[in-house]
Amino acid sequence: MTKIMTAVWAAGGRVSGLGLEVARAAAQLAAEMEARLIVLALGTGATTAAQALREAGADEVVTCEEEALDASPGEAGLVALERACELTGPALVLLPADSLGRDWAPRVAYRLDAGLVTEVTDWSLEAGRPVFQRLVFGGKAIATMAVAGGPAVATVRPGAGRRDQPPRPGQGELRTLGIRIAPDPRWPRVVRRQAEERQGPGLEEARVIVSGGRGIGGPEGFGPLRELAGALGGAVGASRAAVDEDWVPPTWQIGQTGKTVAPDLYIAVGISGASQHLVGCARAKTIVAINRDAEAPIFDYARLGVVGDWREVLPALTAAVKEMLAG
Ligand SMILES: Cc1cc2nc3c(=O)[nH]c(=O)nc-3n(C[C@H](O)[C@H](O)[C@H](O)COP(=O)(O)OP(=O)(O)OC[C@H]3O[C@@H](n4cnc5c(N)ncnc54)[C@H](O)[C@@H]3O)c2cc1C
């Protein structure tokens, strides 16, 4: 039977929103290809993530909790992933396009002598073979790519393969990878971990994102954005212009050189809609734009647009949202 493998970081039993999303999308693809989905869960305590991965559609959850993963997740994770691939021989390895997935993908592709497609935004099946899409030229064009013969490795962006179908329940057999990973003194080691201070959901997980750009005019302008995001249970993002002005931290940036997000609702406030920004939010289900310039390119992509000064529009919108939610 054809096998699809995905690997997720699951230390402490917690899998990122993107990791679960990739597992769900991979399960959907596995169903269409009549393939078996194997999810490799890595990190100390990964076994406790098994249930969530079963619910995401894994036919088999393989865990590796080797201590070396804590200190050197990139290197030790690669050893585990390579071994898991050797044991199961997947036709396709789908990895989240996060820092670890991007680190592993080219290296595991080289080791498996596989074809590599990075930053995949969507896929379809043609003659039983996955055909991938990725954005090129800063999001101005879409390249369609397939791996000719042999296994394929792909990194998957948020929203890729999303079909909004309920996850296919996997049988979720649980196994351990059963290898010892001896740390190599030459491996890079994690020396410090610093969690980002953020209230509410992270950008990659949020179903609603309220994003501000240069039109916000200063750091204090992000207060009203935070209020609307809070009312909607969402997160606040930003354009690069707002980050470059030092109004908000770089971790808030959405776009080509920032984060890729795929919320249900993306509210762009005072953002012009440059292609480098849109490439990061194009997979949002609904984009709403608030901009005082009726000619701003963002209106070409927004499903709903309000032409006006955000200082007037946003408080009215926030008040209406609060009223609706209270009623
Ligand atoms: C290699 C490269 C990578 C890049 N990566 C990224 C990236 O990852 N993310 C990103 O965002 N950008 C990125 N950029 C920058 C990108 O090209 C744009 O410069 C940037 O997105 C513009 O940000 P902005 O829309 O906030 O600002 P602007 O383009 O200056 O737009 C501000 C908007 O606010 C509106 N406005 C002003 N005042 C108000 C008001 N009171 N009420 C309502 N609307 C108002 C204006 O009409 C205007 O449309 C990248 C550029 C390059 C070259």
The ligand as an SDF file (V2000), in Angstrom:
LIG
                    3D

 53 58  0  0  0  0  0  0  0  0999 V2000
   11.7520   41.2750   -0.6470 C   0  0  0  0  0  0  0  0  0  0  0  0
   10.5810   41.9520    0.0400 C   0  0  0  0  0  0  0  0  0  0  0  0
    9.9150   41.2680    1.0390 C   0  0  0  0  0  0  0  0  0  0  0  0
    8.8290   41.8740    1.6800 C   0  0  0  0  0  0  0  0  0  0  0  0
    8.1560   41.1650    2.6400 N   0  0  0  0  0  0  0  0  0  0  0  0
    7.0520   41.7010    3.1870 C   0  0  0  0  0  0  0  0  0  0  0  0
    6.2760   40.9740    4.1470 C   0  0  0  0  0  0  0  0  0  0  0  0
    6.6100   39.8540    4.5540 O   0  0  0  0  0  0  0  0  0  0  0  0
    5.1630   41.5490    4.6330 N   0  0  0  0  0  0  0  0  0  0  0  0
    4.7470   42.8010    4.2530 C   0  0  0  0  0  0  0  0  0  0  0  0
    3.7080   43.2670    4.7520 O   0  0  0  0  0  0  0  0  0  0  0  0
    5.4730   43.5080    3.3700 N   0  0  0  0  0  0  0  0  0  0  0  0
    6.6170   43.0030    2.8440 C   0  0  0  0  0  0  0  0  0  0  0  0
    7.3540   43.7670    1.9790 N   0  0  0  0  0  0  0  0  0  0  0  0
    7.0140   45.1840    1.8300 C   0  0  0  0  0  0  0  0  0  0  0  0
    5.8610   45.4430    0.8640 C   0  0  0  0  0  0  0  0  0  0  0  0
    6.3680   45.5790   -0.4450 O   0  0  0  0  0  0  0  0  0  0  0  0
    5.1370   46.7540    1.2560 C   0  0  0  0  0  0  0  0  0  0  0  0
    6.0730   47.8120    1.2620 O   0  0  0  0  0  0  0  0  0  0  0  0
    4.4410   46.7030    2.6140 C   0  0  0  0  0  0  0  0  0  0  0  0
    3.6230   45.5460    2.6900 O   0  0  0  0  0  0  0  0  0  0  0  0
    3.5760   47.9450    2.7790 C   0  0  0  0  0  0  0  0  0  0  0  0
    2.9920   47.9340    4.0370 O   0  0  0  0  0  0  0  0  0  0  0  0
    1.6440   48.7400    4.2840 P   0  0  0  0  0  0  0  0  0  0  0  0
    0.5910   48.2540    3.3730 O   0  0  0  0  0  0  0  0  0  0  0  0
    1.3950   48.7160    5.7410 O   0  0  0  0  0  0  0  0  0  0  0  0
    2.0740   50.2590    3.9380 O   0  0  0  0  0  0  0  0  0  0  0  0
    1.6690   51.1710    2.7310 P   0  0  0  0  0  0  0  0  0  0  0  0
    1.9120   50.5200    1.4370 O   0  0  0  0  0  0  0  0  0  0  0  0
    2.3340   52.4740    2.9930 O   0  0  0  0  0  0  0  0  0  0  0  0
    0.1040   51.3390    2.8780 O   0  0  0  0  0  0  0  0  0  0  0  0
   -0.5340   52.0370    3.9090 C   0  0  0  0  0  0  0  0  0  0  0  0
   -2.0260   52.0490    3.5840 C   0  0  0  0  0  0  0  0  0  0  0  0
   -2.7190   52.6620    4.6570 O   0  0  0  0  0  0  0  0  0  0  0  0
   -3.7700   53.4490    4.1270 C   0  0  0  0  0  0  0  0  0  0  0  0
   -4.1080   54.4470    5.1490 N   0  0  0  0  0  0  0  0  0  0  0  0
   -3.3570   55.4950    5.5660 C   0  0  0  0  0  0  0  0  0  0  0  0
   -3.9880   56.1350    6.5490 N   0  0  0  0  0  0  0  0  0  0  0  0
   -5.1630   55.5040    6.7550 C   0  0  0  0  0  0  0  0  0  0  0  0
   -6.2540   55.7320    7.6460 C   0  0  0  0  0  0  0  0  0  0  0  0
   -6.2360   56.7180    8.5470 N   0  0  0  0  0  0  0  0  0  0  0  0
   -7.3090   54.8800    7.5640 N   0  0  0  0  0  0  0  0  0  0  0  0
   -7.3440   53.8580    6.6720 C   0  0  0  0  0  0  0  0  0  0  0  0
   -6.3290   53.6280    5.7970 N   0  0  0  0  0  0  0  0  0  0  0  0
   -5.2520   54.4490    5.8590 C   0  0  0  0  0  0  0  0  0  0  0  0
   -3.2000   54.0300    2.8570 C   0  0  0  0  0  0  0  0  0  0  0  0
   -4.2410   54.4040    1.9690 O   0  0  0  0  0  0  0  0  0  0  0  0
   -2.3660   52.8640    2.3250 C   0  0  0  0  0  0  0  0  0  0  0  0
   -3.1050   52.0590    1.4480 O   0  0  0  0  0  0  0  0  0  0  0  0
    8.4270   43.1860    1.3340 C   0  0  0  0  0  0  0  0  0  0  0  0
    9.1280   43.8660    0.3210 C   0  0  0  0  0  0  0  0  0  0  0  0
   10.1910   43.2710   -0.3120 C   0  0  0  0  0  0  0  0  0  0  0  0
   10.9110   44.0200   -1.4160 C   0  0  0  0  0  0  0  0  0  0  0  0
  1  2  1  0
  2  3  1  0
  2 52  2  0
  3  4  2  0
  4  5  1  0
  4 50  1  0
  5  6  2  0
  6  7  1  0
  6 13  1  0
  7  8  2  0
  7  9  1  0
  9 10  1  0
 10 11  2  0
 10 12  1  0
 12 13  2  0
 13 14  1  0
 14 15  1  0
 14 50  1  0
 15 16  1  0
 16 17  1  0
 16 18  1  0
 18 19  1  0
 18 20  1  0
 20 21  1  0
 20 22  1  0
 22 23  1  0
 23 24  1  0
 24 25  2  0
 24 26  1  0
 24 27  1  0
 27 28  1  0
 28 29  2  0
 28 30  1  0
 28 31  1  0
 31 32  1  0
 32 33  1  0
 33 34  1  0
 33 48  1  0
 34 35  1  0
 35 36  1  0
 35 46  1  0
 36 37  1  0
 36 45  1  0
 37 38  2  0
 38 39  1  0
 39 40  1  0
 39 45  2  0
 40 41  1  0
 40 42  2  0
 42 43  1  0
 43 44  2  0
 44 45  1  0
 46 47  1  0
 46 48  1  0
 48 49  1  0
 50 51  2  0
 51 52  1  0
 52 53  1  0
M  END
$$$$
